[in-house]
Each structure stands twice: as C-alpha cells, then as structure tokens.
Amino acid sequence: NDDWINFGVSFSETNMNTSGHPSGAEAVWPSGTYTVSEDGNSITRGDGVIMSLSNISETSFTASFSVPDGTHIGGRIAALDGPYSFNME
C-alpha cells in the first residue's frame, strides 16, 4: 500500500522506534518497548501484540500480526482492526 511508503522501523536493545505512519495509523505499529522470543521468530510489543517474523536476513524481514478490535487513534477504529503483513527492506 502506497500509504506506508515512508514507514520505517528501527530497533535498539529494548525499544522499537517507528516513523512515517499514514495519518491516524500509529496504532498499527507504535513505537515503544518490545521483547524478542528466545527463538527470534516473534516480537511481543509493549501493548501485547505478538508480531511473527519470517524471511529474516541482514537487510530485511517480514512481520505479520493482528491489531485487536477496539484499537484506535484519532477515532479511526474499524480501519485499524485486523491482520497486517509488512515486508520490510
């Protein structure tokens, strides 16, 4: 989706920083704390959403997750709920 063309994510030891969200869509992939599973195949965000990781390389990965019902920013509820998959390069 072209709305996400400027989206970016970076990681430090315990924090995930995101930028370039489409207007009102920060709840889909918020900045904040996270933990990585022991096998490295998932991230649990500070809000409890579990992101499954696949196709991991030094320069890219795919993250799949579902935003729970009722998650919203700026009154955009129905547009945010549901499954997402991001191919990050």
N, C-alpha and C positions, 0 to 999 in steps of 0.2 A: 504494500500500500504506500503510495507516494506521501501520505501524511506523515509517515515515520522516516522519511529520507534523511533528516538531520538528527535523528536519535542517536545517542551514544551512551555507552556504559563503561565505567572503569572500576577497578577493584583495588582496595588496599587490604591490609590484614583482616579487618573486621567490618569495613564499611564498603558499601556499593554506592557509587555516585552516578546519577543519570542526568541527561540533559537533552534538549531538543525534542521534547514531547509535543505532540499535537495539542492545541489549546484544549484544556479541560481533561486531558487523559493521563495526568500524572499518577493516578491510582493504578493504572495498568502495570507500571513498572516504576515504583517510587524509589527514591534514594533512601538509604538507611542501613541498618545493621543486617548482617546475614551470617549464616553458618553453612559450611560445606559438609556434605556427608563423608563418612570415612572412605567410601569407595570413589568419591569425586564425581559421582553421577547425578547429584542433585544439590540444589541450594535451597535452604529454608530462609525466607525473608523474615525481617522483624515483625511483619504483620501476619505471619503464619502460613503464607502461601508457599507451596513447595514447587520449585521450578526443576523439571527434569532436563538434564543436559545430555546432548549427544553430538556426534561428529566433532569432537573436541580436538583441536590442533593448536599450534603455537599462535596462529593468527585468526582463528575463527571457532565458532561453536553454534549449536542450535539449542535454544531454550524453549521448552513447552510447558505451559501452566494454564490454570483456570482461575479467573477472577471471580470470587464468590458473589452471590446475589447480595444486593444492598451496598456494594462498594461504590462510592461516588465522590466526585469532586465537582463543585460548581453546579450541582443539580443534574448532572448527566449520569443517570443511573442505568437505564436499560442499555445504553450504548457501550457500557464498560463491562457488564457481566458476561461471562462465557470464556471459551477456550481461546488461547493465543499460542502462536508459534513464531519465534523470531530467529532468523538466520543471521547471525552476527559475523561480520568480517572486518 
